[in-house]
């Protein structure tokens, strides 16, 4: 498995990221991640939403300040996206913790948990080896399952480029950016 150094850090701590980076045009790896709605555990696959544009907001943990702010921002920015764009926040938090956080914070877009194994992190090139958490990243996946946009955020204390991601999602959905 490929390991990358110098591409992620926090407060001067250099981190090792596992997995190859994805780029526009690459096939988006399918995934099977857990989602808990407060009553039922579900397995959500990328392939379940085939034919839709997907925006994946990948965060370290919803219980950290930057991830908290970022996930709230995506919740409010969903209104800037065409209705057929699905927004998912993905972390290695337990699905029960994600559901509690969403309920307390009034966040309604799907939270997906990759807590069971590291496959999502490997496949999307976002697994931080030292933390066993995911590197902050944003992916836009087109209706045909191809990466249309990818941003890997190096500084884990910074938010992603929302404007670039929204523009890419609107363009991918066939709406004016």
Secondary structure, DSSP 8 states (H G I E B T S, - for coil): --EEEEEEEETTEEEEEES----TTSB----EEEEE-SS-EEEEEGGGGTTSEEEEEE-S-TTSHHHHHHHHHHHHHGGGS-TTEEEEEEESS-HHHHHHHHHHHT--SEEEE--S-SHHHHHHT-EETTTTEE--EEEEE-TTSBEEEEEE-SBTTS---HHHHHHHHHHHTTS--
